[in-house]
Amino acid sequence: MSRIDGYAKFCNKLWNASLYVLMSTEEVSPGEASLSPADRWIRSRLQRTTNAVHEHFAGYRLDLAAQALYDFTWHEFCDWYLELSKPVLQSGESDASSVRGAQKTLVEVLETLLRLLHPLMPFITEEIWLEVAERAGKSGETVMLQPYPPGGSQWQDVDAEGEMDWVRQFILGVRQIRGEMNISPGKPLPVLLQQASEQDRTLAERHRHLLSRVGRIESIRVLDAEEAIPPSATALLGNMRLLVPMKGAIDVDAERLRLMKQQEKLSADLRRSRQKLDNSNFVNNAPADVVSKESDRAAELRRQIGQLEEQLAKLDALA
């Protein structure tokens, strides 16, 4: 992907995020705003990004400043916080102060981000800022005359960062299972928790609604110590294991056929790789780095075949 294509995609991502913010904050009821852990998390991450940008500017590293802003905008604000805000804004079950907290956070984070980005992306940030400024309580004819966001620690919240990192890793673990087992992203899944600590139990209960909506999770249940474990796909979250029972989650016959086809292809690739490595002419005459790469490739193919064998064994248990 060229730099121009990358810039265009980033602009499109920022523009779409801004439209979501504007649509979500058209009507804000009067009253106090309470900030959720997700609200405090994104504010804390923005503060850390702001501090990093100041440090990179001081060292004349515009490339690192741009990368820090890119990572925050794309991955943390657009990919995560916008999704985390939807259960609060769209479910109809949230109290008014929580809704106002999410709306306030959306506007303030976006407005601050636009000021951070403006020296590097002057035109699109100016256009969006003129739409957002009033909702963020800012006045002025242009973002160019606004103060640059200061560094410091006013929005940093270590506890919120730790709590939301747990939530994100939980969701990523379930997504990993979906990918490995070829389960539809929209299918609600039951999740069993094995070896869950008291903190895991507390966080799972506190964020049950968020996990359900963002992670497409049907139910969450903590397994008893002596309880039999059904055939399940597994992901790790610290010392805890996330288990998704496979029965009812997948078409066993179709999944077995898909995995067997993958296994056949990988086995053929491994045979070709082994033929090279067993050939003394190749090992003795090829450059050392080429031989090493081929050896690493063979090891990776064996690992992938082993994973497929484990998945096929789990499928056999469901038959």
Helices and strands as residue ranges (DSSP letters): H 3-24, H 37-58, H 62-71, I 72-81, H 82-90, H 96-117, H 122-132, G 133-136, G 143-145, H 158-181, E 189-194, H 198-206, H 208-215, E 217-222, E 232-237, E 240-245, H 252-278, H 280-285, H 288-318
